[in-house]
Amino acid sequence: MNDDLPEISEEEAALHARVKLLRQEHADLDASIDALSQAAVPDQLMIARLKRKKLALKDEIVKIEDVILPDIIA
């Protein structure tokens, strides 16, 4: 057994999986926003909605990462 790798709980593994899924969704939204921005007549309302959703995803990612690795004040 490798002692260098810490064991993670099932809950922490689920959180890591959730963060990975959210990051993929965040990247997909970024690609969608870029594609919409390149249109001859960009749909500004749709772009704004996607940007808000992207920001909400980023906030959720940060919250989950704080649970996984909390700030420890030394």
Secondary structure as GFF3:
##gff-version 3
##sequence-region A 1 74
A	DSSP	alpha_helix	10	37	.	.	.	ID=ss1
A	DSSP	alpha_helix	44	68	.	.	.	ID=ss2
###
